Amino acid sequence: MLVDLDPQGNASTGLGIKRAGIRKSTYDVIFDDASVAETVQPTKVPGLFVLPSSIHLSGAEIELVGIENREYRLQKALRVPLPYDYVIIDCPPSLSLLTLNALVASDAVVVPLQCEFFALEGLSHLAKTIERVNKSFNPRLEIHGIALTMFDRRNNLSDQVADDVRNYFGDKVYKTIIPRNVRLSEAPSYGLPAIVYDMKCPGAKAYISLASEILKREKRILNAQTTAQTTEAAQVA
């Protein structure tokens, strides 16, 4: 299930959800006016569901300020039995209370990084925020990985940004790089993910490779955690 927490709602419209047809949204879920089950909608992709965004989220920032336990609203809504293998939260492009709610509700963060200088500067702020959230609100939270996107091989700056990120974050940076691709830009206007719109384009192939890499890394992390828990239990015994 994809949770669209961005007031712009690009994740929802990119999956074919029309704003005019949205009756309940993540706004209603956060403020206890609807449950996840009442709000979630199917998409054109089999097995993929979306908790859609709405324009009401634009005012949520102000409304959350005076609410008790405001950082835990989304976590509370999602900590119920859900029939999904993964819950993916699409955040606003700013470090707001909505983003904080997403970080508190999550186990790990996948950071898409545009290969440009200012994006690199923002990454350092995000890393510090994740560290603070880990210490104060959510000890499970960690950076799962950093995905380099909108990579332009004709631009030396893209190579420089990629090198700088890999030098600083090391193995946290995924090996797969998402290139600039016209077909990727076209897909949202048709309400389709790129892998459905044109599965054979370079951008779609790169995202399929990235998904595979994320799943393999997830498996390694889970195996390591299981081994550590087993060792700890044996030592206690």
N, CA, C and O of each residue as an XYZ file, in Angstrom:
948
protein
N       0.841     -1.193      0.000
C       0.000      0.000      0.000
C       0.876      1.243      0.000
O       1.835      1.349      0.765
N       0.530      2.170     -0.864
C       1.235      3.445     -0.935
C       0.420      4.508     -0.210
O      -0.745      4.737     -0.537
N       1.029      5.147      0.766
C       0.374      6.226      1.512
C       0.864      7.553      0.942
O       2.046      7.878      1.050
N      -0.038      8.319      0.337
C       0.320      9.608     -0.250
C       0.120     10.693      0.795
O      -1.005     11.100      1.081
N       1.238     11.158      1.363
C       1.183     12.157      2.438
C       1.554     13.550      1.935
O       1.712     14.476      2.730
N       1.693     13.698      0.634
C       2.056     14.974      0.037
C       0.789     15.712     -0.412
O       0.019     15.161     -1.200
N       0.549     16.940      0.064
C      -0.648     17.682     -0.345
C      -0.783     17.835     -1.861
O      -1.894     17.977     -2.372
N       0.334     17.806     -2.576
C       0.261     17.921     -4.035
C      -0.395     16.687     -4.657
O      -0.984     16.776     -5.734
N      -0.296     15.552     -3.992
C      -0.986     14.349     -4.449
C      -0.438     13.734     -5.716
O      -1.172     13.042     -6.422
N       0.835     13.962     -6.035
C       1.387     13.435     -7.281
C       1.415     11.901     -7.318
O       1.213     11.297     -8.372
N       1.665     11.285     -6.169
C       1.685      9.820     -6.133
C       0.310      9.245     -6.448
O       0.199      8.206     -7.098
N      -0.737      9.925     -5.986
C      -2.111      9.462     -6.240
C      -2.485      9.625     -7.713
O      -2.943      8.679     -8.355
N      -2.286     10.836     -8.241
C      -2.661     11.084     -9.637
C      -1.787     10.274    -10.592
O      -2.238      9.883    -11.668
N      -0.535     10.020    -10.198
C       0.351      9.214    -11.030
C      -0.080      7.765    -11.118
O       0.367      7.030    -11.998
N      -0.955      7.349    -10.202
C      -1.490      5.986    -10.217
C      -2.941      5.958    -10.715
O      -3.648      4.964    -10.553
N      -3.364      7.069    -11.323
C      -4.684      7.102    -11.945
C      -5.821      7.468    -11.017
O      -6.984      7.330    -11.395
N      -5.521      7.936     -9.800
C      -6.579      8.348     -8.873
C      -6.964      9.794     -9.176
O      -6.125     10.691     -9.090
N      -8.214     10.020     -9.526
C      -8.676     11.362     -9.866
C      -9.106     12.104     -8.599
O      -9.853     11.577     -7.775
N      -8.620     13.335     -8.466
C      -8.917     14.125     -7.264
C     -10.422     14.282     -7.036
O     -10.888     14.264     -5.897
N     -11.169     14.434     -8.115
C     -12.612     14.646     -7.981
C     -13.308     13.437     -7.372
O     -14.385     13.561     -6.790
N     -12.690     12.268     -7.509
C     -13.314     11.048     -6.991
C     -12.889     10.676     -5.586
O     -13.339      9.661     -5.054
N     -12.022     11.483     -4.970
C     -11.525     11.176     -3.622
C     -12.522     11.692     -2.570
O     -12.754     12.896     -2.456
N     -13.092     10.776     -1.823
C     -14.030     11.148     -0.753
C     -13.330     11.185      0.603
O     -13.582     12.083      1.407
N     -12.464     10.225      0.857
C     -11.676     10.164      2.080
C     -10.207     10.100      1.687
O      -9.852      9.507      0.668
N      -9.358     10.712      2.500
C      -7.937     10.782      2.159
C      -7.080     10.568      3.394
O      -7.594     10.316      4.483
N      -5.762     10.671      3.217
C      -4.848     10.548      4.353
C      -5.134     11.625      5.404
O      -4.856     11.424      6.587
N      -5.675     12.740      4.987
C      -6.065     13.787      5.943
C      -7.071     13.228      6.945
O      -6.921     13.422      8.152
N      -8.097     12.534      6.448
C      -9.134     11.973      7.314
C      -8.564     10.884      8.220
O      -8.982     10.742      9.369
N      -7.608     10.117      7.696
C      -6.987      9.051      8.490
C      -6.188      9.647      9.645
O      -6.268      9.167     10.775
N      -5.419     10.692      9.358
C      -4.593     11.329     10.391
C      -5.434     11.938     11.510
O      -5.039     11.915     12.676
N      -6.593     12.482     11.148
C      -7.434     13.151     12.146
C      -8.590     12.267     12.639
O      -9.586     12.765     13.164
N      -8.438     10.949     12.461
C      -9.385      9.961     13.000
C     -10.800     10.091     12.444
O     -11.758      9.670     13.093
N     -10.942     10.663     11.262
C     -12.267     10.760     10.654
C     -12.568      9.572      9.733
O     -13.688      9.423      9.245
N     -11.557      8.733      9.502
C     -11.732      7.542      8.665
C     -10.606      6.564      8.968
O      -9.518      6.964      9.384
N     -10.875      5.287      8.756
C      -9.847      4.262      8.949
C      -9.122      4.019      7.625
O      -9.558      4.477      6.569
N      -8.015      3.297      7.704
C      -7.280      2.939      6.494
C      -8.170      2.120      5.565
O      -8.190      2.353      4.357
N      -8.906      1.161      6.127
C      -9.761      0.282      5.326
C     -10.834      1.067      4.572
O     -11.204      0.702      3.456
N     -11.335      2.149      5.184
C     -12.372      2.966      4.548
C     -11.812      3.864      3.454
O     -12.544      4.297      2.564
N     -10.521      4.140      3.519
C      -9.908      5.161      2.662
C      -9.130      4.585      1.485
O      -9.072      5.210      0.425
N      -8.540      3.421      1.647
C      -7.649      2.852      0.642
C      -8.394      2.571     -0.663
O      -9.565      2.193     -0.650
N      -7.706      2.757     -1.782
C      -8.292      2.524     -3.103
C      -7.389      1.621     -3.936
O      -6.167      1.693     -3.806
N      -7.960      0.776     -4.785
C      -7.137     -0.039     -5.683
C      -6.579      0.820     -6.809
O      -7.117      1.888     -7.101
N      -5.520      0.366     -7.431
C      -4.937      1.059     -8.582
C      -4.969      0.140     -9.805
O      -5.455     -0.989     -9.737
N      -4.447      0.639    -10.909
C      -4.407     -0.159    -12.132
C      -3.332     -1.239    -12.082
O      -3.267     -2.110    -12.950
N      -2.495     -1.169    -11.057
C      -1.443     -2.174    -10.882
C      -1.964     -3.250     -9.935
O      -2.293     -2.942     -8.789
N      -2.049     -4.504    -10.382
C      -2.554     -5.573     -9.514
C      -1.738     -5.680     -8.226
O      -0.507     -5.710     -8.255
N      -2.443     -5.737     -7.096
C      -1.773     -5.895     -5.813
C      -1.278     -4.603     -5.195
O      -0.746     -4.610     -4.085
N      -1.445     -3.488     -5.903
C      -1.002     -2.195     -5.375
C      -2.210     -1.331     -5.024
O      -3.089     -1.096     -5.853
N      -2.232     -0.862     -3.770
C      -3.318     -0.009     -3.297
C      -2.740      1.325     -2.836
O      -1.561      1.421     -2.494
N      -3.581      2.344     -2.834
C      -3.098      3.670     -2.459
C      -4.050      4.322     -1.461
O      -5.272      4.251     -1.594
N      -3.454      4.952     -0.467
C      -4.186      5.803      0.458
C      -4.019      7.218     -0.097
O      -2.969      7.827      0.104
N      -5.015      7.751     -0.782
C      -4.822      8.977     -1.566
C      -4.669     10.237     -0.730
O      -5.110     10.319      0.416
N      -4.031     11.202     -1.347
C      -3.874     12.526     -0.740
C      -5.064     13.398     -1.121
O      -5.857     13.048     -1.995
N      -5.173     14.535     -0.451
C      -6.173     15.528     -0.841
C      -5.638     16.911     -0.505
O      -4.676     17.045      0.251
N      -6.254     17.923     -1.058
C      -5.811     19.299     -0.843
C      -5.949     19.705      0.631
O      -5.304     20.653      1.077
N      -6.788     18.987      1.381
C      -6.972     19.302      2.805
C      -5.668     19.140      3.599
O      -5.504     19.748      4.657
N      -4.751     18.325      3.089
C      -3.472     18.143      3.781
C      -2.670     19.443      3.861
O      -1.793     19.584      4.713
N      -2.969     20.377      2.985
C      -2.252     21.656      2.987
C      -2.430     22.379      4.310
O      -1.524     23.081      4.759
N      -3.586     22.217      4.936
C      -3.850     22.883      6.209
C      -3.558     22.010      7.419
O      -3.676     22.459      8.559
N      -3.176     20.757      7.168
C      -2.946     19.832      8.276
C      -1.802     20.284      9.167
O      -1.811     20.046     10.375
N      -0.822     20.934      8.563
C       0.343     21.387      9.309
C      -0.075     22.297     10.473
O       0.410     22.147     11.595
N      -0.960     23.220     10.195
C      -1.425     24.162     11.221
C      -2.317     23.450     12.233
O      -2.225     23.701     13.435
N      -3.180     22.563     11.746
C      -4.104     21.859     12.633
C      -3.379     20.914     13.584
O      -3.830     20.706     14.711
N      -2.269     20.343     13.147
C      -1.535     19.389     13.978
C      -0.807     20.054     15.147
O      -0.541     19.413     16.163
N      -0.491     21.329     15.000
C       0.318     22.025     16.004
C      -0.274     21.912     17.408
O       0.460     21.699     18.373
N      -1.583     22.052     17.530
C      -2.199     22.062     18.846
C      -2.722     20.722     19.320
O      -3.400     20.654     20.346
N      -2.420     19.648     18.593
C      -2.955     18.330     18.941
C      -1.956     17.539     19.786
O      -0.754     17.561     19.522
N      -2.455     16.852     20.788
C      -1.601     16.023     21.636
C      -1.052     14.839     20.837
O      -1.753     14.272     20.000
N       0.198     14.473     21.097
C       0.858     13.373     20.383
C       0.786     13.554     18.866
O       0.551     12.596     18.129
N       0.987     14.767     18.416
C       0.843     15.088     16.998
C       1.815     14.322     16.115
O       1.523     14.102     14.940
N       2.963     13.909     16.645
C       3.969     13.198     15.848
C       3.571     11.753     15.578
O       4.138     11.114     14.693
N       2.596     11.227     16.333
C       2.266      9.805     16.267
C       0.930      9.527     15.577
O       0.443      8.397     15.622
N       0.335     10.525     14.947
C      -1.003     10.350     14.360
C      -1.022      9.294     13.259
O      -1.909      8.441     13.229
N      -0.051      9.349     12.363
C      -0.029      8.374     11.269
C       0.363      6.990     11.789
O      -0.189      5.980     11.351
N       1.305      6.944     12.712
C       1.710      5.662     13.287
C       0.517      4.952     13.916
O       0.335      3.749     13.730
N      -0.291      5.699     14.661
C      -1.475      5.141     15.302
C      -2.435      4.544     14.264
O      -2.987      3.464     14.472
N      -2.625      5.250     13.157
C      -3.555      4.789     12.120
C      -3.061      3.527     11.413
O      -3.857      2.691     10.985
N      -1.730      3.400     11.297
C      -1.159      2.274     10.555
C      -0.850      1.076     11.437
O      -0.631     -0.020     10.922
N      -0.827      1.257     12.767
C      -0.519      0.152     13.672
C      -1.758     -0.702     13.939
O      -2.118     -0.964     15.087
N      -2.387     -1.122     12.870
C      -3.521     -2.046     12.927
C      -3.234     -3.152     11.924
O      -2.437     -2.946     11.009
N      -3.857     -4.320     12.064
C      -3.623     -5.390     11.074
C      -3.972     -4.935      9.658
O      -5.105     -4.533      9.394
N      -3.007     -4.999      8.756
C      -3.207     -4.582      7.370
C      -2.776     -5.711      6.432
O      -1.751     -6.345      6.680
N      -3.525     -5.977      5.370
C      -3.235     -7.104      4.484
C      -2.225     -6.771      3.384
O      -2.427     -7.120      2.221
N      -1.136     -6.095      3.761
C      -0.150     -5.684      2.759
C       1.248     -6.135      3.185
O       1.571     -6.155      4.373
N       2.064     -6.493      2.205
C       3.443     -6.904      2.491
C       4.298     -5.702      2.888
O       5.154     -5.800      3.767
N       4.056     -4.580      2.237
C       4.814     -3.359      2.531
C       3.871     -2.167      2.549
O       2.896     -2.115      1.799
N       4.177     -1.209      3.417
C       3.505      0.092      3.400
C       4.569      1.126      3.065
O       5.544      1.285      3.800
N       4.380      1.826      1.958
C       5.341      2.826      1.485
C       4.698      4.205      1.613
O       3.589      4.426      1.127
N       5.392      5.121      2.264
C       4.844      6.462      2.504
C       5.573      7.481      1.630
O       6.792      7.627      1.717
N       4.819      8.178      0.795
C       5.386      9.243     -0.037
C       5.252     10.562      0.720
O       4.141     11.003      1.016
N       6.381     11.186      1.030
C       6.400     12.382      1.889
C       6.405     13.681      1.079
O       6.762     13.682     -0.099
N       6.009     14.781      1.717
C       6.162     16.097      1.084
C       7.653     16.407      0.916
O       8.482     15.849      1.634
N       7.998     17.288     -0.020
C       9.412     17.633     -0.233
C       9.914     18.669      0.767
O      10.666     19.573      0.403
N       9.500     18.539      2.021
C       9.937     19.481      3.056
C       9.915     18.758      4.393
O       9.199     17.772      4.565
N      10.704     19.257      5.340
C      10.760     18.655      6.677
C       9.688     19.286      7.552
O       9.954     20.201      8.332
N       8.471     18.776      7.405
C       7.310     19.349      8.084
C       6.768     18.351      9.104
O       7.330     17.271      9.286
N       5.666     18.722      9.772
C       5.021     17.811     10.713
C       4.468     16.578     10.003
O       4.408     15.499     10.592
N       4.065     16.730      8.749
C       3.605     15.571      7.976
C       4.769     14.610      7.739
O       4.628     13.396      7.887
N       5.917     15.170      7.370
C       7.099     14.336      7.173
C       7.514     13.674      8.478
O       7.895     12.504      8.490
N       7.441     14.414      9.573
C       7.774     13.847     10.880
C       6.848     12.688     11.215
O       7.300     11.672     11.744
N       5.561     12.821     10.916
C       4.618     11.724     11.126
C       5.025     10.489     10.325
O       4.931      9.363     10.814
N       5.475     10.709      9.101
C       5.907      9.583      8.259
C       7.140      8.908      8.838
O       7.228      7.681      8.846
N       8.096      9.700      9.324
C       9.329      9.145      9.878
C       9.056      8.369     11.164
O       9.672      7.332     11.408
N       8.144      8.863     11.975
C       7.811      8.183     13.224
C       7.089      6.860     12.947
O       7.229      5.903     13.708
N       6.323      6.812     11.864
C       5.545      5.612     11.531
C       6.353      4.566     10.770
O       5.883      3.442     10.593
N       7.556      4.909     10.315
C       8.314      4.041      9.419
C       9.402      3.253     10.135
O       9.819      3.589     11.244
N       9.844      2.204      9.474
C      10.989      1.426      9.946
C      12.271      1.874      9.255
O      13.354      1.793      9.835
N      12.151      2.343      8.024
C      13.339      2.715      7.256
C      12.973      3.763      6.206
O      11.811      3.908      5.828
N      13.983      4.482      5.750
C      13.785      5.565      4.783
C      14.571      5.273      3.509
O      15.766      4.979      3.555
N      13.891      5.357      2.382
C      14.554      5.323      1.078
C      14.575      6.759      0.564
O      13.525      7.370      0.364
N      15.770      7.289      0.354
C      15.925      8.694     -0.015
C      16.208      8.817     -1.514
O      17.283      8.426     -1.968
N      15.256      9.357     -2.293
C      15.558      9.640     -3.704
C      16.331     10.948     -3.795
O      15.868     11.978     -3.305
N      17.492     10.915     -4.412
C      18.345     12.109     -4.472
C      18.582     12.522     -5.922
O      19.222     11.807     -6.693
N      18.055     13.684     -6.268
C      18.300     14.240     -7.594
C      19.775     14.625     -7.702
O      20.329     15.242     -6.791
N      20.394     14.267     -8.794
C      21.841     14.484     -8.944
C      22.156     15.938     -9.279
O      22.653     16.249    -10.362
N      21.856     16.823     -8.325
C      22.151     18.242     -8.454
C      22.673     18.755     -7.119
O      22.440     18.135     -6.081
N      23.372     19.874     -7.139
C      24.074     20.364     -5.951
C      23.146     20.641     -4.773
O      23.424     20.208     -3.655
N      22.041     21.360     -5.011
C      21.166     21.744     -3.911
C      20.500     20.533     -3.262
O      20.227     20.532     -2.062
N      20.241     19.502     -4.068
C      19.688     18.270     -3.506
C      20.687     17.622     -2.567
O      20.313     17.075     -1.530
N      21.957     17.684     -2.932
C      23.020     17.131     -2.092
C      23.093     17.880     -0.762
O      23.310     17.279      0.291
N      22.911     19.187     -0.825
C      22.929     20.004      0.393
C      21.765     19.635      1.304
O      21.923     19.566      2.523
N      20.594     19.397      0.712
C      19.415     19.035      1.494
C      19.539     17.658      2.127
O      18.928     17.393      3.162
N      20.330     16.776      1.512
C      20.499     15.423      2.037
C      21.135     15.439      3.422
O      20.758     14.648      4.287
N      22.085     16.324      3.635
C      22.744     16.394      4.938
C      21.754     16.815      6.027
O      21.816     16.313      7.149
N      20.840     17.738      5.699
C      19.810     18.153      6.659
C      18.866     16.992      6.975
O      18.480     16.786      8.126
N      18.500     16.238      5.931
C      17.597     15.105      6.125
C      18.248     14.039      7.003
O      17.607     13.481      7.893
N      19.521     13.762      6.748
C      20.235     12.754      7.544
C      20.254     13.136      9.023
O      20.077     12.279      9.888
N      20.468     14.414      9.312
C      20.473     14.880     10.705
C      19.073     14.770     11.319
O      18.925     14.427     12.492
N      18.045     15.067     10.509
C      16.676     14.959     11.005
C      16.335     13.517     11.346
O      15.730     13.244     12.382
N      16.723     12.597     10.474
C      16.466     11.172     10.713
C      17.167     10.713     11.994
O      16.618      9.927     12.766
N      18.371     11.208     12.204
C      19.114     10.865     13.425
C      18.393     11.378     14.670
O      18.325     10.679     15.680
N      17.855     12.600     14.599
C      17.135     13.161     15.745
C      15.830     12.407     16.005
O      15.468     12.154     17.154
N      15.125     12.048     14.918
C      13.875     11.293     15.069
C      14.169      9.926     15.678
O      13.401      9.433     16.504
N      15.269      9.319     15.275
C      15.673      8.019     15.817
C      15.893      8.099     17.329
O      15.500      7.194     18.064
N      16.511      9.164     17.781
C      16.824      9.315     19.208
C      15.607      9.722     20.042
O      15.479      9.321     21.198
N      14.711     10.523     19.446
C      13.623     11.110     20.241
C      12.267     10.417     20.087
O      11.480     10.389     21.033
N      11.986      9.858     18.905
C      10.640      9.350     18.645
C      10.584      7.895     18.188
O       9.663      7.165     18.553
N      11.560      7.474     17.397
C      11.438      6.173     16.729
C      12.806      5.493     16.639
O      13.530      5.700     15.666
N      13.165      4.690     17.634
C      14.487      4.057     17.651
C      14.700      3.027     16.536
O      15.834      2.614     16.292
N      13.626      2.608     15.859
C      13.759      1.655     14.753
C      14.237      2.331     13.471
O      14.786      1.674     12.586
N      14.032      3.626     13.373
C      14.225      4.330     12.109
C      15.690      4.353     11.667
O      16.588      4.606     12.470
N      15.918      4.086     10.378
C      17.254      4.157      9.802
C      17.142      4.465      8.314
O      16.075      4.328      7.714
N      18.249      4.880      7.736
C      18.276      5.082      6.288
C      18.509      3.733      5.629
O      19.573      3.134      5.788
N      17.521      3.256      4.892
C      17.652      1.984      4.183
C      18.618      2.126      3.018
O      19.455      1.256      2.776
N      18.490      3.244      2.295
C      19.381      3.487      1.169
C      19.073      4.796      0.477
O      18.024      5.401      0.697
N      19.998      5.223     -0.360
C      19.859      6.465     -1.127
C      19.844      6.121     -2.610
O      20.757      5.468     -3.116
N      18.805      6.562     -3.296
C      18.652      6.277     -4.725
C      18.989      7.521     -5.540
O      18.340      8.557     -5.397
N      19.990      7.415     -6.381
C      20.384      8.532     -7.246
C      19.436      8.594     -8.437
O      19.309      7.624     -9.185
N      18.765      9.744     -8.616
C      17.766      9.883     -9.672
C      18.093     11.062    -10.594
O      18.947     11.899    -10.300
N      17.372     11.090    -11.726
C      17.517     12.165    -12.718
C      18.991     12.364    -13.080
O      19.478     13.489    -13.186
N      19.679     11.248    -13.264
C      21.109     11.268    -13.581
C      21.284     11.546    -15.073
O      20.721     10.846    -15.914
N      22.067     12.572    -15.389
C      22.321     12.966    -16.778
C      23.797     12.709    -17.094
O      24.677     13.416    -16.602
N      24.055     11.700    -17.911
C      25.439     11.319    -18.217
C      26.181     12.395    -19.011
O      27.410     12.394    -19.075
N      25.421     13.315    -19.617
C      26.059     14.393    -20.381
C      26.542     15.512    -19.482
O      27.253     16.415    -19.922
N      26.148     15.446    -18.210
C      26.445     16.528    -17.275
C      27.481     16.056    -16.251
O      27.231     15.113    -15.501
N      28.634     16.708    -16.222
C      29.686     16.316    -15.275
C      29.243     16.468    -13.822
O      29.733     15.764    -12.939
N      28.310     17.396    -13.580
C      27.838     17.613    -12.218
C      27.162     16.359    -11.669
O      27.292     16.055    -10.484
N      26.441     15.630    -12.522
C      25.782     14.403    -12.081
C      26.802     13.401    -11.558
O      26.593     12.779    -10.517
N      27.909     13.248    -12.287
C      28.971     12.338    -11.849
C      29.595     12.810    -10.540
O      29.901     12.006     -9.660
N      29.778     14.116    -10.424
C      30.398     14.671     -9.222
C      29.509     14.450     -7.998
O      29.990     14.053     -6.936
N      28.200     14.711     -8.155
C      27.264     14.509     -7.045
C      27.228     13.032     -6.654
O      27.264     12.698     -5.469
N      27.159     12.152     -7.650
C      27.127     10.713     -7.378
C      28.378     10.273     -6.618
O      28.291      9.491     -5.672
N      29.534     10.776     -7.032
C      30.793     10.417     -6.360
C      30.818     10.929     -4.927
O      31.244     10.221     -4.014
N      30.360     12.166     -4.733
C      30.363     12.756     -3.391
C      29.458     11.965     -2.438
O      29.820     11.714     -1.289
N      28.280     11.580     -2.932
C      27.332     10.838     -2.096
C      27.897      9.465     -1.741
O      27.795      9.023     -0.597
N      28.487      8.801     -2.715
C      29.057      7.465     -2.453
C      30.244      7.553     -1.496
O      30.423      6.674     -0.652
N      31.050      8.596     -1.618
C      32.201      8.754     -0.730
C      31.763      8.978      0.713
O      32.426      8.525      1.647
N      30.643      9.678      0.890
C      30.184     10.005      2.249
C      29.321      8.899      2.857
O      29.497      8.535      4.019
N      28.382      8.364      2.060
C      27.434      7.391      2.608
C      27.808      5.940      2.303
O      27.206      5.024      2.862
N      28.774      5.717      1.440
C      29.265      4.368      1.181
C      28.203      3.419      0.659
O      27.525      3.705     -0.328
N      28.065      2.266      1.345
C      27.142      1.217      0.898
C      25.677      1.592      1.040
O      24.807      0.888      0.528
N      25.392      2.693      1.728
C      23.997      3.129      1.846
C      23.431      3.587      0.497
O      22.214      3.657      0.325
N      24.308      3.897     -0.452
C      23.856      4.345     -1.781
C      23.616      3.116     -2.655
O      24.500      2.273     -2.807
N      22.423      3.018     -3.224
C      22.120      1.888     -4.099
C      23.000      1.935     -5.350
O      23.367      3.006     -5.832
N      23.323      0.766     -5.853
C      24.150      0.693     -7.066
C      23.380      1.173     -8.296
O      23.957      1.771     -9.204
N      22.085      0.908     -8.315
C      21.256      1.313     -9.461
C      21.102      2.830     -9.505
O      20.849      3.467     -8.482
N      21.255      3.401    -10.697
C      21.079      4.842    -10.906
C      19.912      5.056    -11.871
O      19.833      4.407    -12.914
N      19.013      5.966    -11.514
C      17.853      6.258    -12.366
C      18.209      7.402    -13.318
O      18.481      8.512    -12.861
N      18.213      7.156    -14.629
C      18.598      8.210    -15.581
C      17.453      9.170    -15.884
O      16.284      8.851    -15.666
N      17.801     10.330    -16.381
C      16.763     11.214    -16.948
C      16.185     10.499    -18.165
O      16.928      9.965    -18.988
N      14.861     10.490    -18.275
C      14.218      9.732    -19.339
C      12.870     10.355    -19.674
O      12.050     10.574    -18.782
N      12.636     10.639    -20.937
C      11.406     11.297    -21.360
C      10.186     10.449    -21.031
O       9.151     10.981    -20.631
N      10.298      9.145    -21.192
C       9.153      8.267    -20.958
C       8.743      8.273    -19.475
O       7.564      8.130    -19.150
N       9.721      8.437    -18.594
C       9.402      8.554    -17.167
C       8.583      9.812    -16.904
O       7.657      9.800    -16.094
N       8.930     10.895    -17.595
C       8.213     12.161    -17.419
C       6.799     12.097    -17.992
O       5.895     12.762    -17.487
N       6.604     11.306    -19.037
C       5.298     11.211    -19.691
C       4.307     10.373    -18.888
O       3.111     10.664    -18.879
N       4.793      9.346    -18.222
C       3.920      8.354    -17.575
C       2.862      8.955    -16.647
O       1.700      8.559    -16.736
N       3.217      9.908    -15.748
C       2.195     10.428    -14.820
C       1.011     11.093    -15.510
O      -0.107     11.054    -14.994
N       1.242     11.698    -16.665
C       0.138     12.374    -17.360
C      -0.902     11.378    -17.870
O      -2.027     11.759    -18.193
N      -0.522     10.108    -17.939
C      -1.452      9.053    -18.344
C      -1.998      8.297    -17.131
O      -2.743      7.329    -17.281
N      -1.625      8.742    -15.931
C      -2.096      8.089    -14.714
C      -1.550      6.684    -14.555
O      -2.221      5.806    -14.012
N      -0.319      6.472    -15.033
C       0.277      5.141    -14.982
C       1.701      5.208    -14.444
O       2.420      6.171    -14.711
N       2.115      4.188    -13.686
C       3.534      4.092    -13.326
C       4.353      3.836    -14.580
O       3.840      3.295    -15.560
N       5.615      4.220    -14.555
C       6.463      4.076    -15.739
C       6.570      2.629    -16.205
O       6.626      2.369    -17.407
N       6.598      1.677    -15.259
C       6.771      0.277    -15.658
C       5.530     -0.288    -16.336
O       5.602     -1.329    -16.989
N       4.392      0.386    -16.188
C       3.181     -0.005    -16.911
C       3.085      0.781    -18.211
O       2.690      0.237    -19.243
N       3.442      2.047    -18.163
C       3.371      2.916    -19.340
C       4.335      2.444    -20.430
O       3.950      2.323    -21.593
N       5.573      2.182    -20.056
C       6.559      1.691    -21.024
C       7.625      0.900    -20.272
O       8.638      1.451    -19.840
N       7.386     -0.374    -20.128
C       8.252     -1.228    -19.324
C       9.656     -1.371    -19.909
O      10.598     -1.711    -19.194
N       9.794     -1.110    -21.217
C      11.069     -1.339    -21.888
C      11.949     -0.091    -21.971
O      13.080     -0.164    -22.453
N      11.440      1.058    -21.505
C      12.255      2.269    -21.572
C      13.361      2.199    -20.519
O      13.203      1.514    -19.508
N      14.480      2.896    -20.741
C      15.613      2.818    -19.808
C      15.244      3.184    -18.368
O      15.749      2.578    -17.423
N      14.359      4.180    -18.203
C      13.970      4.591    -16.864
C      13.204      3.506    -16.125
O      13.467      3.249    -14.950
N      12.252      2.865    -16.807
C      11.471      1.794    -16.193
C      12.365      0.613    -15.826
O      12.221      0.030    -14.751
N      13.277      0.265    -16.710
C      14.200     -0.834    -16.432
C      15.063     -0.526    -15.209
O      15.352     -1.407    -14.400
N      15.468      0.733    -15.089
C      16.282      1.137    -13.941
C      15.482      1.013    -12.647
O      16.018      0.565    -11.634
N      14.202      1.404    -12.666
C      13.381      1.302    -11.458
C      13.116     -0.156    -11.082
O      13.060     -0.489     -9.898
N      12.954     -1.018    -12.072
C      12.786     -2.449    -11.791
C      14.050     -2.995    -11.126
O      13.975     -3.777    -10.178
N      15.203     -2.576    -11.630
C      16.477     -2.988    -11.042
C      16.613     -2.462     -9.614
O      17.089     -3.172     -8.728
N      16.192     -1.211     -9.394
C      16.256     -0.621     -8.059
C      15.358     -1.377     -7.083
O      15.758     -1.644     -5.949
N      14.149     -1.722     -7.519
C      13.228     -2.468     -6.661
C      13.836     -3.806     -6.255
O      13.731     -4.221     -5.100
N      14.471     -4.479     -7.214
C      15.128     -5.755     -6.928
C      16.252     -5.575     -5.915
O      16.414     -6.389     -5.006
N      17.027     -4.503     -6.074
C      18.134     -4.229     -5.153
C      17.620     -3.932     -3.742
O      18.202     -4.385     -2.756
N      16.528     -3.170     -3.652
C      15.943     -2.844     -2.352
C      15.462     -4.112     -1.644
O      15.692     -4.285     -0.447
N      14.794     -4.995     -2.389
C      14.279     -6.229     -1.800
C      15.414     -7.138     -1.328
O      15.313     -7.763     -0.272
N      16.487     -7.211     -2.105
C      17.635     -8.032     -1.702
C      18.285     -7.470     -0.442
O      18.673     -8.221      0.454
N      18.400     -6.149     -0.379
C      18.985     -5.522      0.808
C      18.081     -5.754      2.013
O      18.560     -6.027      3.114
N      16.779     -5.645      1.801
C      15.821     -5.877      2.880
C      15.962     -7.300      3.429
O      15.910     -7.520      4.639
N      16.140     -8.247      2.529
C      16.290     -9.644      2.942
C      17.559     -9.827      3.777
O      17.549    -10.540      4.781
N      18.650     -9.181      3.357
C      19.902     -9.285      4.108
C      19.750     -8.680      5.513
O      20.244     -9.233      6.495
N      19.059     -7.536      5.588
C      18.855     -6.876      6.879
C      18.042     -7.765      7.808
O      18.388     -7.919      8.979
N      16.952     -8.357      7.290
C      16.096     -9.221      8.098
C      16.854    -10.459      8.562
O      16.702    -10.894      9.704
N      17.675    -11.026      7.669
C      18.469    -12.203      8.043
C      19.463    -11.866      9.142
O      19.663    -12.644     10.075
N      20.092    -10.683      9.022
C      21.059    -10.250     10.037
C      20.374    -10.033     11.381
O      20.918    -10.391     12.425
N      19.166     -9.439     11.353
C      18.426     -9.205     12.587
C      18.017    -10.520     13.243
O      18.087    -10.658     14.464
N      17.587    -11.490     12.427
C      17.192    -12.800     12.947
C      18.376    -13.512     13.585
O      18.247    -14.122     14.646
N      19.539    -13.427     12.925
C      20.751    -14.057     13.456
C      21.152    -13.430     14.785
O      21.527    -14.129     15.726
N      21.068    -12.090     14.852
C      21.422    -11.386     16.082
C      20.485    -11.756     17.220
O      20.928    -11.954     18.351
N      19.194    -11.851     16.928
C      18.208    -12.214     17.957
C      18.418    -13.636     18.446
O      18.282    -13.917     19.637
N      18.753    -14.543     17.516
C      18.997    -15.937     17.878
C      20.224    -16.055     18.767
O      20.222    -16.799     19.748
N      21.287    -15.306     18.413
C      22.523    -15.311     19.205
C      22.277    -14.762     20.604
O      22.766    -15.309     21.592
N      21.510    -13.671     20.677
C      21.213    -13.058     21.969
C      20.405    -14.009     22.847
O      20.651    -14.117     24.048
N      19.436    -14.698     22.236
C      18.610    -15.644     22.981
C      19.450    -16.812     23.505
O      19.237    -17.288     24.620
N      20.410    -17.269     22.685
C      21.276    -18.371     23.100
C      22.179    -17.955     24.257
O      22.440    -18.747     25.163
N      22.652    -16.719     24.224
C      23.510    -16.221     25.304
C      22.737    -16.101     26.605
O      23.263    -16.399     27.677
N      21.482    -15.663     26.509
C      20.647    -15.536     27.706
C      20.382    -16.912     28.307
O      20.426    -17.098     29.523
N      20.103    -17.879     27.416
C      19.820    -19.245     27.873
C      21.050    -19.847     28.550
O      21.007    -20.992     29.001
